[in-house]
Amino acid sequence: MKHETVDPSPFLPLPLATFHILLAVAEEGRHGYAIIQDVESRTGGALRLSAGTLYRSIQRMLEDGLIEEMRERPAPELDDERRRYYRITRLGSAAARAEAGRLSELVGFARAAGLAPERA
């Protein structure tokens, strides 16, 4: 099988909502409301995605191949069949890694300029 390389550079820098959505679905597939809750929890309430922002972002991310809709459903007997679950793709993982590296580099520049605290 041929190993495909994935180039995330056309997606950088990632919009903030996109980056957080990728983080939310990196660990497990989630439906929209669970993504909103994860982002709010992860950011301590600093970022609260509206349903409109979330679903516009999801639609764009589906079109770009950063996420995909899951066919299988976790515990379908306990779930609302109208929910759509999403998971990260290889391209989405590559884009999130590249964005994290880009942000880390920026923080390094800020530290060197005395504008960010040194690591604890």
Contacts in CASP RR format, 6 or more apart in sequence:
PFRMAT RR
TARGET T0000
AUTHOR 0000-0000-0000
METHOD contacts of the structure
MODEL  1
MKHETVDPSPFLPLPLATFHILLAVAEEGRHGYAIIQDVESRTGGALRLS
AGTLYRSIQRMLEDGLIEEMRERPAPELDDERRRYYRITRLGSAAARAEA
GRLSELVGFARAAGLAPERA
4 90 0 8 1.000
6 90 0 8 1.000
6 91 0 8 1.000
6 94 0 8 1.000
7 94 0 8 1.000
8 91 0 8 1.000
8 92 0 8 1.000
8 94 0 8 1.000
8 95 0 8 1.000
8 97 0 8 1.000
8 98 0 8 1.000
8 99 0 8 1.000
9 98 0 8 1.000
11 18 0 8 1.000
11 64 0 8 1.000
11 66 0 8 1.000
11 95 0 8 1.000
11 98 0 8 1.000
12 95 0 8 1.000
12 98 0 8 1.000
12 99 0 8 1.000
12 102 0 8 1.000
13 99 0 8 1.000
13 102 0 8 1.000
14 22 0 8 1.000
14 95 0 8 1.000
14 96 0 8 1.000
14 99 0 8 1.000
15 57 0 8 1.000
16 47 0 8 1.000
17 47 0 8 1.000
17 49 0 8 1.000
17 53 0 8 1.000
17 54 0 8 1.000
17 57 0 8 1.000
18 57 0 8 1.000
18 60 0 8 1.000
18 61 0 8 1.000
18 66 0 8 1.000
19 96 0 8 1.000
19 99 0 8 1.000
20 39 0 8 1.000
20 42 0 8 1.000
20 43 0 8 1.000
20 47 0 8 1.000
20 49 0 8 1.000
21 35 0 8 1.000
21 39 0 8 1.000
21 49 0 8 1.000
21 54 0 8 1.000
21 57 0 8 1.000
21 58 0 8 1.000
21 61 0 8 1.000
21 67 0 8 1.000
22 61 0 8 1.000
22 66 0 8 1.000
22 67 0 8 1.000
22 88 0 8 1.000
22 92 0 8 1.000
22 93 0 8 1.000
22 95 0 8 1.000
22 96 0 8 1.000
23 38 0 8 1.000
23 39 0 8 1.000
23 42 0 8 1.000
23 96 0 8 1.000
24 30 0 8 1.000
24 34 0 8 1.000
24 35 0 8 1.000
24 38 0 8 1.000
24 39 0 8 1.000
24 42 0 8 1.000
25 35 0 8 1.000
25 67 0 8 1.000
25 86 0 8 1.000
25 87 0 8 1.000
25 88 0 8 1.000
26 88 0 8 1.000
26 93 0 8 1.000
26 96 0 8 1.000
28 87 0 8 1.000
29 70 0 8 1.000
29 74 0 8 1.000
29 85 0 8 1.000
29 86 0 8 1.000
29 87 0 8 1.000
30 38 0 8 1.000
30 85 0 8 1.000
30 86 0 8 1.000
31 83 0 8 1.000
31 84 0 8 1.000
31 85 0 8 1.000
31 86 0 8 1.000
32 54 0 8 1.000
32 55 0 8 1.000
32 58 0 8 1.000
32 83 0 8 1.000
32 84 0 8 1.000
32 86 0 8 1.000
35 49 0 8 1.000
35 54 0 8 1.000
35 86 0 8 1.000
36 48 0 8 1.000
36 49 0 8 1.000
36 51 0 8 1.000
36 54 0 8 1.000
39 47 0 8 1.000
39 48 0 8 1.000
39 49 0 8 1.000
40 47 0 8 1.000
40 48 0 8 1.000
40 49 0 8 1.000
49 57 0 8 1.000
58 67 0 8 1.000
58 86 0 8 1.000
61 67 0 8 1.000
62 68 0 8 1.000
62 69 0 8 1.000
62 86 0 8 1.000
64 91 0 8 1.000
65 89 0 8 1.000
65 91 0 8 1.000
65 92 0 8 1.000
66 88 0 8 1.000
66 89 0 8 1.000
66 91 0 8 1.000
66 92 0 8 1.000
66 95 0 8 1.000
67 86 0 8 1.000
67 87 0 8 1.000
67 88 0 8 1.000
67 89 0 8 1.000
67 92 0 8 1.000
68 86 0 8 1.000
68 87 0 8 1.000
68 89 0 8 1.000
69 84 0 8 1.000
69 85 0 8 1.000
69 86 0 8 1.000
70 85 0 8 1.000
70 86 0 8 1.000
70 87 0 8 1.000
73 79 0 8 1.000
73 83 0 8 1.000
73 85 0 8 1.000
74 85 0 8 1.000
88 96 0 8 1.000
107 116 0 8 1.000
108 116 0 8 1.000
110 116 0 8 1.000
111 117 0 8 1.000
111 118 0 8 1.000
END
